[in-house]
Amino acid sequence: LHVMSHKVVDWHAGAAAAVADSKAIARDILNGVVTPAEGCSAIASLCTENDWPNELLPLSALSHEQEGHEHFGLDRENSAPLILDACRTLLGGR
């Protein structure tokens, strides 16, 4: 627990909620409801906003690599299979 502005903030509860929300997004990605790029970016935002839960780090890194890394051979299109794989891992399928 951390005290901030006279409020008690439970960082673990925030991280757990971020992981739960990210799992829902991962399911949407795998079901084709959300594109891998959009879903990955949303999960990365949840990761940074909630003190970097370990479970979300792979997707956060993939989000970062989607743009500006073309010289390394990475872009939105060819990172999609990696994002799908990371979603399966997040959901416990690997």
C-alpha positions as CSV (number, residue, x, y, z in Angstrom):
1,L,0.0,0.0,0.0
2,H,1.1,3.5,-0.8
3,V,-0.3,6.7,0.7
4,M,-0.8,9.5,-1.9
5,S,-2.8,12.7,-1.5
6,H,-4.4,11.4,1.7
7,K,-5.7,8.3,-0.2
8,V,-4.5,4.8,0.3
9,V,-3.7,3.3,-3.1
10,D,-3.3,-0.5,-3.4
11,W,-0.9,-0.9,-6.3
12,H,-1.4,-4.6,-6.4
13,A,-5.1,-4.2,-6.9
14,G,-4.5,-1.8,-9.8
15,A,-2.0,-4.2,-11.4
16,A,-4.4,-7.1,-11.0
17,A,-7.2,-5.1,-12.6
18,A,-4.9,-4.1,-15.5
19,V,-3.9,-7.8,-16.0
20,A,-7.6,-8.8,-16.0
21,D,-8.5,-6.0,-18.5
22,S,-5.5,-7.0,-20.6
23,K,-6.7,-10.6,-20.7
24,A,-10.1,-9.4,-22.0
25,I,-8.3,-7.4,-24.7
26,A,-6.1,-10.4,-25.6
27,R,-9.3,-12.5,-26.0
28,D,-10.7,-9.8,-28.3
29,I,-7.4,-9.8,-30.3
30,L,-7.5,-13.6,-30.7
31,N,-11.2,-13.5,-31.7
32,G,-10.6,-10.8,-34.3
33,V,-12.6,-8.2,-32.5
34,V,-9.6,-5.9,-32.2
35,T,-6.6,-5.7,-34.5
36,P,-3.3,-7.0,-32.9
37,A,-1.8,-3.5,-33.2
38,E,-4.6,-1.7,-31.5
39,G,-5.1,-4.3,-28.8
40,C,-1.4,-4.4,-28.1
41,S,-1.2,-0.7,-27.8
42,A,-4.1,-0.7,-25.3
43,I,-2.4,-3.4,-23.2
44,A,0.8,-1.4,-23.3
45,S,-1.1,1.6,-21.9
46,L,-2.5,-0.5,-19.1
47,C,0.9,-1.8,-18.4
48,T,2.5,1.7,-18.1
49,E,-0.4,3.1,-16.1
50,N,-0.3,0.3,-13.6
51,D,3.3,0.0,-12.5
52,W,4.5,-2.4,-15.2
53,P,2.9,-5.8,-14.2
54,N,5.3,-8.5,-15.3
55,E,2.6,-10.4,-17.2
56,L,2.1,-7.4,-19.5
57,L,5.8,-6.6,-20.3
58,P,6.0,-8.8,-23.4
59,L,3.0,-7.1,-25.0
60,S,4.3,-3.6,-23.9
61,A,7.6,-4.3,-25.6
62,L,5.9,-5.5,-28.8
63,S,3.8,-2.3,-28.8
64,H,6.9,-0.3,-28.7
65,E,8.5,-2.3,-31.5
66,Q,5.5,-1.8,-33.9
67,E,6.7,1.6,-35.1
68,G,10.0,3.1,-35.8
69,H,11.8,-0.2,-35.9
70,E,11.4,-1.0,-39.6
71,H,15.2,-0.8,-40.0
72,F,15.3,-3.9,-37.7
73,G,12.6,-5.6,-39.8
74,L,9.8,-5.0,-37.4
75,D,6.5,-3.3,-38.2
76,R,2.8,-3.6,-37.4
77,E,2.2,-6.3,-40.0
78,N,5.0,-8.7,-39.2
79,S,4.7,-8.2,-35.4
80,A,1.1,-9.4,-35.5
81,P,2.0,-13.1,-35.2
82,L,4.2,-12.3,-32.2
83,I,1.4,-10.3,-30.6
84,L,-1.0,-13.2,-31.1
85,D,1.5,-15.6,-29.5
86,A,2.0,-13.2,-26.5
87,C,-1.8,-13.0,-26.1
88,R,-2.0,-16.8,-26.0
89,T,0.8,-16.8,-23.4
90,L,-1.0,-14.2,-21.3
91,L,-4.1,-16.3,-21.4
92,G,-2.2,-19.3,-20.2
93,G,-2.3,-21.2,-23.5
94,R,1.5,-21.7,-23.7
